[in-house]
Amino acid sequence: MIPTLVGVGILTFVLMRLVPGDIVALRYAGATAVPQDVIDRERHILGLDRSMPEQFASWMAGAARLDFGQSLWTDRPVTEEIRARFGVSLEVAILATLIAVTLAVPLGVLAAVKQDTWVDYAVRVFSIGGLAMPSFWLGILLILLLVVTIRWAPPLIFVPFWTDPIQNVLQVLWPALAVGYRYSAVTTRMTRSSVLEVLREDYVRTARAKGVRESLVVVRHALRNSLLPVITVISLEFAFLIGGLVVTEQVFNLNGIGKLLVDAVAHRDYNLVQAIVMVLAFVFVFINFLVDLLYGVLDPRIRHA
Amino acid sequence: MIVIVALVLSACSGGQPQTGTGSPAPSAAATGAALPTGETPKPGGELTFIVTAEPPSFDGHSQNTFAMLHYTAPHYSLLYRLDPADLTKIVPDVAADMPQISADKLVWTIPIRKDVKFHSGQQLTSADVLATYNKIVFPPSGVTSTRQAVYGVVDKIEAPDASTIKFTLKYPSASFQASLASPWNFVYSADKLKTDIHWYEKNVDGTGPFVFVEYQKGAFWSGKKNPDYFVKGRPYLDSFKAIVVSDTNRQTTAIQSKQAMIEFRGFTPQQRDTLSRALGQDLAIQEAPWICTNYVAFNTKKKPFDDERVRRALSLAVDRWAGGEALSKTTIVKDVGGLMRPKGPYAMSDADLVKIPGFGKDAKAAKDEAKKLLADAGASSLSFKFLNRNVTTPYEPLALYLIDQWKQVGVTATHDVKETAAYQADERNGNFEVGLGFNCDYFDEPDLQLAKFVSASGAGKGLNFSFYDDKKLDDMILAQSKETDAAKRKQIVGDIEKYAMGEQAYQWPVLWWYRIIPYLATVRGWKVGSNHYTNQDLVSIWLAK
């Protein structure tokens, strides 16, 4: 894990500095241009006039102590900036995953069991629709539908679940639906193909020959054994959702980590970008680790090996 | 999902038929709802408004983004301010009266009100105004004062007693009064500045109509009525909440669903029309010419843009009048003007303007002349990259219009669109041939609007991205700055426009922006101005319901 994170850190540090642009010039891009001496003075204050190796050494020394420094844009600790946003993205990701799994697993199994019937076709149309439709576009349509029909839109300001659960769900439900639909489409297709493959296995045929009820064959023998690739897809999608909902967050005015990352890149806020990428890399690595453990739970062969 | 799409599309197209040409004029009733009508203001209520961005700091002295002002202006007072009822007029704020100016016009003595308190309870005195202006005009090392150069005319600032502040100038300045009404010059506490000069970058304590309550980054900023505000009976509102909404569609639906009442910067004609159709009489609209414009800037360090014939030809090729009419239906530009805002106090008349090459109304004759000039300069088949920002409104449509106009005289311009940071890097480093720049100001004031025309190796460093040095132009700009007779000053400004835009065409405006504010008709007492920086303290706003 540590070599991966160090590699990600080095790569992000270098890439950010290769991109043209200057946070100081951007800070003053609002109106009349600002004289060069003001820009130079601010660059010095932020330490951007130091050499790249100096900046890198200073950043790495801080990162080793989990001190990612201050945001160059707001001058607040980057951990504070990230903490405020991480929970929002995590909540949307969890809700979207619940929606996706609730839809995808039954539909995928149903489509596999009813292969090449109208049920299978209907599920396929549903899932291809989800793959084809960008989440943010669906989000815009959802908001318009609500505004035009019932003159109501999801709340503009995020309220934590423990402060006001109803208000919280009213805001998070819609982006979770928009994202969950695409997420469910991917998972439905994976579930269908995986279940189809397992249904052709000898042990399934044996179970049927023994007279086991079809529902038990499907659930106990087929579904359980087809879950490994499905879980892999779910976990990767989940990790992606934490930082990848940039446009959807924008559409629903959600103050999440994806929006923060894009803003940080646009502002050339090196410290913040580096810290967010490190956090997202950690999330990916950690979720992969959890999935590896889950493989063992689901498949005794892996556990015993 | 198909059902959702069908429902939404049918709902969107099934609204009230639009009148006119896609830009329905606000009805008299709707517009009237926003303007003074003799109604008695009702106290109470919370104003919710949208702000589309967030500031890096709360310190007005170091910032120049409207985003900072829209959150923080309600908490602060200025020395002078623009009159909310007549935004072309400067009136006292914490000053007790207009300045007394010495006969040689060098000493400005200003009385300070004695009934002003900071939100922290401390009494305001001239020491606070002195500390504030010292920070702006003579910032110590490590402190950024973005507009320090504007106050280069100030020799010294003194506080002879607790209720008087005195500015001594190096030479008479025509713009100094406007500079004292700058919306950025929040009056700070001398004690707080003495303890930590950076305190105001992250904290708020002013003498304005609203007390700071809470800021949730990325979400909202809120304030409540200041019971000790020095203007009795104000503000009318109990509180305000500024909500951060960066997505354009969400801004529109927020007003449409009445989650927010107004956005003070400006909407596009399409947003206005959508809201107008959806809300009918519940919507009021105010519009005004804006002190913002986009310039075409030529990098005069690169050939053939060092040749004024080429620069002039490219200006002549553009039919601004037709462009203004067409583009005003889709984006936030409208009026044709010179270096000063059209219809503003320093604007030249249309009769004079049309005599400047590129600003005439005979587009065919201008294009013929452009072709001739290009041929004379040996640049008949000129091609170049046209640097632009990836900002849709109004940069992209403007650039596309320009490229099309230039194509009509045989010039090929490739649209080189970059995100803001990369665009700025190219602009500052001179890594471009021709670019689309911009300028926005808070007041019709030649010293502000002409700042980017000063020589690049002089005071124009970092402002003038055409990178020319022109002593004649510098002298003219300085002359108008020192001229305190308004009529004479206007004459010099006109001469500058003829020289800088017509003869040299170093950088020239394409079209001036047009500010459109659609908002819920319940919001009263607010008047649109020609900029989005001033009149943001919400002191005169009240809610009808």
Interface residues (C-beta under 8 A of the other chain):
Chain A: V19 P20 G21 D22 I23 A25 L26 R27 Y28 A29 G30 A31 T32 A33 V34 P35 Q36 D37 V38 I39 R41 E42 I45 W73 T74 D75 R76 E81 A84 R85 G129 G130 M133 L138 I140 L141 L142 I143 L144 L145 L146 V147 V148 T149 R151 W152 A153 P155 L156 I157 F158 Y181 Q250 V251 F252 N253 N255 K259 L260 A266 H267 R268
Chain B: M1 I2 I4 V5 L7 V8 A11 C12 P56 S57 Q63 N64 T65 F66 A67 M68 G142 T144 S145 T146 Q148 A149 E201 K202 Q216 K217 G218 A219 F220 I243 V244 V245 S246 D247 N249 R250 T253 A254 Q256 S257 K258 Q259 A260 A278 E419 T420 A421 A422 Q424 A425 D426 R428 N439 C440 D441 Y442 L448 A451 K452 A459 K461 G462 L463 F465 Y533
